[in-house]
Amino acid sequence: MVQLAIVLFFGLFAVVEIYQSVKNVQLPMPVYLVLGIMLAIASNIARQLPDGSANITAAELVSPDPTELPTLQTHNPKQIIPGVD
């Protein structure tokens, strides 16, 4: 139990010291913009790629195979609304 308290003490000490040193860093606005864009791309890339995406090439990402694109289904109004001729 004492060992856990010592580890927690030094861990919290390190976190506070790192926070204080990072708090004083001033970055220009373009750096924040680039980092934000990179974060957005990194957090959304898993949603954009299908399963097994490790084997996808850059060419497939730019122009996917047309047979894999979803098709739009059009409905005949006669099938949707009864009594329409």
MDAnalysis code that builds the backbone (N, CA, C; Angstrom):
import MDAnalysis as mda
import numpy as np

u = mda.Universe.empty(255, n_residues=85, atom_resindex=np.repeat(np.arange(85), 3), trajectory=True)
u.add_TopologyAttr("name", ["N", "CA", "C"] * 85)
u.add_TopologyAttr("resid", np.arange(1, 86))
u.add_TopologyAttr("resname", ["MET", "VAL", "GLN", "LEU", "ALA", "ILE", "VAL", "LEU", "PHE", "PHE", "GLY", "LEU", "PHE", "ALA", "VAL", "VAL", "GLU", "ILE", "TYR", "GLN", "SER", "VAL", "LYS", "ASN", "VAL", "GLN", "LEU", "PRO", "MET", "PRO", "VAL", "TYR", "LEU", "VAL", "LEU", "GLY", "ILE", "MET", "LEU", "ALA", "ILE", "ALA", "SER", "ASN", "ILE", "ALA", "ARG", "GLN", "LEU", "PRO", "ASP", "GLY", "SER", "ALA", "ASN", "ILE", "THR", "ALA", "ALA", "GLU", "LEU", "VAL", "SER", "PRO", "ASP", "PRO", "THR", "GLU", "LEU", "PRO", "THR", "LEU", "GLN", "THR", "HIS", "ASN", "PRO", "LYS", "GLN", "ILE", "ILE", "PRO", "GLY", "VAL", "ASP"])
u.atoms.positions = np.array([
    [0.823, -1.191, 0.000],
    [0.000, 0.000, 0.000],
    [0.870, 1.259, 0.000],
    [1.966, 1.201, 0.724],
    [2.877, 2.340, 0.781],
    [3.542, 2.549, -0.590],
    [3.847, 1.446, -1.266],
    [4.466, 1.549, -2.587],
    [3.503, 2.223, -3.579],
    [2.229, 1.888, -3.480],
    [1.220, 2.511, -4.348],
    [1.129, 4.008, -4.078],
    [1.175, 4.400, -2.820],
    [1.118, 5.820, -2.466],
    [2.332, 6.567, -3.012],
    [3.488, 5.950, -2.953],
    [4.703, 6.586, -3.476],
    [4.609, 6.746, -4.990],
    [4.136, 5.712, -5.681],
    [3.993, 5.776, -7.142],
    [2.975, 6.845, -7.523],
    [1.857, 6.907, -6.818],
    [0.845, 7.926, -7.106],
    [1.378, 9.328, -6.841],
    [2.134, 9.498, -5.768],
    [2.689, 10.807, -5.450],
    [3.608, 11.290, -6.568],
    [4.544, 10.432, -6.984],
    [5.468, 10.836, -8.036],
    [4.766, 10.963, -9.388],
    [3.758, 10.146, -9.625],
    [2.994, 10.266, -10.866],
    [2.248, 11.590, -10.937],
    [1.584, 11.964, -9.850],
    [0.884, 13.249, -9.826],
    [1.861, 14.413, -9.901],
    [3.006, 14.282, -9.248],
    [4.030, 15.315, -9.317],
    [4.479, 15.517, -10.765],
    [4.709, 14.424, -11.479],
    [5.145, 14.506, -12.879],
    [4.067, 15.142, -13.742],
    [2.804, 14.781, -13.517],
    [1.701, 15.345, -14.297],
    [1.614, 16.850, -14.074],
    [1.738, 17.296, -12.841],
    [1.661, 18.734, -12.534],
    [2.827, 19.474, -13.173],
    [4.031, 18.928, -13.094],
    [5.190, 19.584, -13.692],
    [5.060, 19.674, -15.210],
    [4.614, 18.609, -15.827],
    [4.427, 18.620, -17.279],
    [3.340, 19.614, -17.664],
    [2.241, 19.646, -16.907],
    [1.159, 20.595, -17.188],
    [1.653, 22.038, -17.101],
    [2.419, 22.354, -16.088],
    [2.915, 23.724, -15.928],
    [3.876, 24.110, -17.052],
    [4.679, 23.178, -17.510],
    [5.606, 23.512, -18.589],
    [4.876, 23.631, -19.928],
    [3.853, 22.806, -20.167],
    [3.092, 22.873, -21.415],
    [2.191, 24.103, -21.432],
    [1.713, 24.520, -20.279],
    [0.821, 25.670, -20.185],
    [1.508, 26.950, -20.646],
    [2.805, 27.032, -20.505],
    [3.544, 28.234, -20.869],
    [3.965, 28.260, -22.337],
    [3.705, 27.191, -23.080],
    [4.105, 27.130, -24.481],
    [3.089, 27.902, -25.318],
    [3.560, 28.800, -26.167],
    [2.725, 29.573, -27.072],
    [2.999, 29.107, -28.504],
    [1.985, 28.560, -29.170],
    [2.130, 28.110, -30.548],
    [1.366, 29.056, -31.470],
    [1.862, 29.281, -32.673],
    [1.132, 30.135, -33.613],
    [-0.148, 29.452, -34.103],
    [-1.103, 30.252, -34.564],
    [-2.404, 29.738, -34.972],
    [-2.327, 28.678, -36.082],
    [-1.470, 28.822, -37.105],
    [-1.414, 27.767, -38.134],
    [-1.048, 26.395, -37.578],
    [-0.254, 26.358, -36.530],
    [0.099, 25.069, -35.929],
    [-1.141, 24.438, -35.313],
    [-1.961, 25.245, -34.636],
    [-3.205, 24.730, -34.065],
    [-4.142, 24.226, -35.165],
    [-4.205, 24.934, -36.275],
    [-5.067, 24.511, -37.378],
    [-4.603, 23.188, -37.966],
    [-3.321, 23.048, -38.192],
    [-2.793, 21.798, -38.752],
    [-3.012, 20.644, -37.781],
    [-2.746, 20.870, -36.511],
    [-2.962, 19.809, -35.520],
    [-4.432, 19.426, -35.420],
    [-5.325, 20.400, -35.509],
    [-6.758, 20.114, -35.466],
    [-7.215, 19.314, -36.667],
    [-6.708, 19.657, -37.840],
    [-7.060, 18.909, -39.047],
    [-6.532, 17.481, -38.962],
    [-5.312, 17.332, -38.490],
    [-4.747, 15.985, -38.343],
    [-5.541, 15.154, -37.336],
    [-5.971, 15.776, -36.251],
    [-6.782, 15.065, -35.261],
    [-8.124, 14.647, -35.849],
    [-8.748, 15.527, -36.615],
    [-10.031, 15.191, -37.237],
    [-9.884, 14.040, -38.222],
    [-8.834, 14.064, -39.015],
    [-8.606, 12.980, -39.978],
    [-8.329, 11.669, -39.250],
    [-7.496, 11.729, -38.229],
    [-7.147, 10.503, -37.498],
    [-8.351, 9.911, -36.782],
    [-9.242, 10.751, -36.268],
    [-10.379, 10.225, -35.527],
    [-11.481, 9.715, -36.441],
    [-11.526, 10.153, -37.694],
    [-12.592, 9.744, -38.599],
    [-12.152, 8.747, -39.648],
    [-10.895, 8.421, -39.727],
    [-10.413, 7.532, -40.781],
    [-10.995, 6.131, -40.636],
    [-11.248, 5.683, -39.435],
    [-11.792, 4.331, -39.244],
    [-13.218, 4.240, -39.768],
    [-13.976, 5.318, -39.735],
    [-15.342, 5.301, -40.254],
    [-15.366, 5.311, -41.774],
    [-14.371, 5.874, -42.400],
    [-14.370, 6.023, -43.851],
    [-13.907, 4.771, -44.574],
    [-13.062, 3.978, -43.942],
    [-12.504, 2.817, -44.601],
    [-13.299, 1.565, -44.259],
    [-13.525, 0.680, -45.230],
    [-14.237, -0.560, -44.943],
    [-13.367, -1.514, -44.120],
    [-13.982, -2.584, -43.645],
    [-13.231, -3.578, -42.880],
    [-12.137, -4.181, -43.748],
    [-11.050, -4.530, -43.128],
    [-9.917, -5.071, -43.872],
    [-9.203, -3.989, -44.658],
    [-9.194, -2.802, -44.141],
    [-8.658, -1.659, -44.878],
    [-7.134, -1.650, -44.944],
    [-6.480, -2.587, -44.301],
    [-5.017, -2.594, -44.316],
    [-4.484, -2.865, -45.714],
    [-5.281, -3.510, -46.561],
    [-4.823, -3.866, -47.898],
    [-5.318, -2.902, -48.974],
    [-5.883, -1.774, -48.602],
    [-6.403, -0.814, -49.569],
    [-5.265, 0.075, -50.052],
    [-5.200, 0.290, -51.363],
    [-4.176, 1.159, -51.925],
    [-4.707, 2.580, -52.042],
    [-3.803, 3.515, -52.274],
    [-4.204, 4.916, -52.408],
    [-5.086, 5.103, -53.635],
    [-4.855, 4.348, -54.705],
    [-5.671, 4.480, -55.914],
    [-7.113, 4.073, -55.645],
    [-7.320, 3.076, -54.811],
    [-8.680, 2.657, -54.476],
    [-9.385, 3.692, -53.626],
    [-8.633, 4.427, -52.811],
    [-9.257, 5.465, -52.005],
    [-9.669, 6.649, -52.861],
    [-8.895, 6.962, -53.885],
    [-9.208, 8.103, -54.747],
    [-10.365, 7.774, -55.681],
    [-10.316, 6.638, -56.335],
    [-11.394, 6.263, -57.263],
    [-11.813, 4.829, -56.967],
    [-12.874, 4.655, -56.186],
    [-13.319, 3.299, -55.842],
    [-13.917, 2.583, -57.047],
    [-13.973, 1.288, -56.958],
    [-14.559, 0.462, -58.007],
    [-16.046, 0.796, -58.109],
    [-16.552, 1.147, -59.305],
    [-17.963, 1.541, -59.426],
    [-18.940, 0.442, -59.038],
    [-18.521, -0.810, -59.117],
    [-19.436, -1.890, -58.759],
    [-19.659, -1.959, -57.253],
    [-18.747, -1.348, -56.476],
    [-18.893, -1.381, -55.024],
    [-19.690, -0.201, -54.481],
    [-19.984, 0.793, -55.330],
    [-20.743, 1.939, -54.866],
    [-22.205, 1.555, -54.674],
    [-22.853, 2.118, -53.651],
    [-24.263, 1.790, -53.437],
    [-25.119, 2.368, -54.565],
    [-26.141, 1.630, -54.939],
    [-27.045, 2.100, -55.988],
    [-28.272, 2.712, -55.340],
    [-28.789, 3.731, -55.993],
    [-30.014, 4.354, -55.509],
    [-31.203, 3.573, -56.031],
    [-32.098, 3.252, -55.145],
    [-33.278, 2.518, -55.550],
    [-34.420, 3.501, -55.739],
    [-35.010, 3.487, -56.911],
    [-36.165, 4.335, -57.159],
    [-37.413, 3.485, -57.006],
    [-38.437, 4.096, -56.472],
    [-39.673, 3.375, -56.215],
    [-40.744, 3.844, -57.182],
    [-41.531, 2.921, -57.580],
    [-42.674, 3.224, -58.419],
    [-43.796, 3.724, -57.516],
    [-44.376, 4.922, -57.800],
    [-45.438, 5.438, -56.915],
    [-46.621, 4.491, -56.819],
    [-46.829, 3.679, -57.857],
    [-47.934, 2.727, -57.822],
    [-47.710, 1.663, -56.747],
    [-46.453, 1.378, -56.452],
    [-46.163, 0.398, -55.420],
    [-46.269, 1.010, -54.010],
    [-46.022, 2.295, -53.891],
    [-46.010, 2.931, -52.573],
    [-47.417, 3.357, -52.173],
    [-48.143, 4.015, -53.097],
    [-49.469, 4.555, -52.766],
    [-50.530, 3.687, -53.436],
    [-51.327, 3.003, -52.639],
    [-52.370, 2.174, -53.252],
    [-53.426, 3.050, -53.925],
    [-53.902, 2.578, -55.023],
    [-54.970, 3.288, -55.741],
    [-54.451, 4.271, -56.765],
    [-53.148, 4.474, -56.894],
    [-52.601, 5.361, -57.902],
    [-52.362, 4.560, -59.162],
    [-52.900, 5.030, -60.271],
    [-52.733, 4.309, -61.534],
    [-51.636, 4.896, -62.366],
])
